Amino acid sequence: MTGATVRVDRERQAALHAEEEQRFVDLHPTSALLAAEAGEHLLAGVPMPWMTRWPGSFPLFVESAQGGRFTDVDGIDYVDLCLGDTGSMTGHCLPAVAEAVRERTVRGITTMLPSVDAAWVAAELSRRFGLPRWQMAMTATDANRFVLRFARHLTGRPRIAVMDWCYHGTVDETLAVLEHGRAGDRVVARPGALGPQVDVAQTTAVVPFNDLDALERRLAEGDVACLLMEPALTNIGIVLPEEGYLAGVREITRRHGVLLVNDETHTICAGPGGASAAWDLEPDFVVIGKPIGGGIPVAAYGMTAEVAAQLEGPMLGHDIDVAGVGGTLSGSALSMAAVRATLSTALRPEDFAIAVPLAESFTEGIVAVIDEHGLPWHVQRLGCRAEYWFCPPPQTGAEAAAAVDEELDAFFHLWTVNRGVLLAPFHNMSLFSPLHTPADVDAHTSVFASAVAALLA
């Protein structure tokens, strides 16, 4: 049996999926009831639109979460390999964070004045990421927006550049892709973007990941203020950089006077200082979001001393409150207490020393099942994050987008959640914390193997 000849019977897959849908409904009567009630007043029945992406006929409602697991309102326990899509990358309910938040709530949550913790947090982020100056935000979306504004101010250039099929939160200018036509490529709004709020053809340059020639050609036009990118794509699935690619990106951006911004919100899975530190990338800005708060909303962005020196004047200006950078709750005493507690006790080298081998073991287990059945599938891993593809590994965002098999994704997500394992709702991505165990890895491998066996029976 070879991978080239093994194919999934789609009729069998559809029949199995229907059985799993009924199994999901039967297992979760309380979640079904709560979902029906939520639908009366919540748009689409959920507080955030993407919550409709979960497998099953309705969302699961969570009763509690601890470490690498959670329990739903029907009393079913799960291995959580989503971890709040990185928001709880440290594991749920870190004791230090819970205590810091409790203690801070009785001493004042927000005053619009700095707390002692803020300086500690900035120093720790500087130590980890190698950039000396920092500012705070509520979300990575906000942090990215602020950095883009700074980049335009510093360079006097109108456009930003992003990678094709990237994702940087809900920043309007980044929801752009390349459309290929007879007259060449053109920048258009990403499929699914509502509105859109800006004409991305006017605001944004888009280049393919892993293509230095395309980057060189576009930046040579001289109108790009900064390149905002993940060192490895994650939100279209994991797409890893080719050998020498990131060094080439740094050389090209410097030569054309383009500021390099690394969004490490997901790629912090590569290590305590993200891919920037792990791979010596030397960006001008770094953005880091949800993981550093241990579940409390917070983000930060760091910059080189050279960039900071140019921004000191505007930051001290009388009109800074209307500069388009800020947020009343950004840098609140509560968020700074949470970040200090998180970075003091989690996301450290010793934590990655546990989490990364778990992702490696996860990868090995899935590869063994794939090889056993001769399937043309593949596993990509970045630090303590891993996912499986139903195709060879993509090299660009466009390849990754074209390779998505929504039917197979939905089937595996539903099969696994019905057997006590939760994957991230996007693609087949799994994230490991130091609070997961080898037994959790084995649980997923067993469930994955059973799904493959059922499909190919």
Buried (B, 14 or more C-beta within 10 A) or exposed (E): EEBEEBEBEEEEBEEBBEBBBEBBBEBBEBBBBBBEEBEEEEEEBBEEEEBEEBBBEBBBBBEEBEBBBBBBBBEBEBBBBBBBBBBBBBBBBBEBBBEBBEEBEEEEBBEEEEBEBBEBBBEBBBEBBBBBBBBBBBBBBBBBBBBBBBBBBBBEBEBBBBBBBBBBBBBBBBBBBBBEEEEEBEBBBBEEBEEBEBBBBEBBBBBBBBBBEBBBEBBEEEEBBBBBBBBBBBBBBBBBBEEEBBBBBBEBBEEBEBBBBBBBBBBBBBBBBBBBBBBEBBBBBBBBBBBBBBBBBBBBBBBBEEBBEEBEEBEEEEEEEEBEBBBEBBBBBBBBBBBBBBBBBBBBEEBBEBBBBBBBBBBBBBBEBBEEBBBBBBBBBBBBBBBBBBBEBBBBBBBBBEBBBEBBBBBBBBBBBBBBBBBBBBBBBBBBBBBBBEEBBBBBBBBBBBBBEBBBE
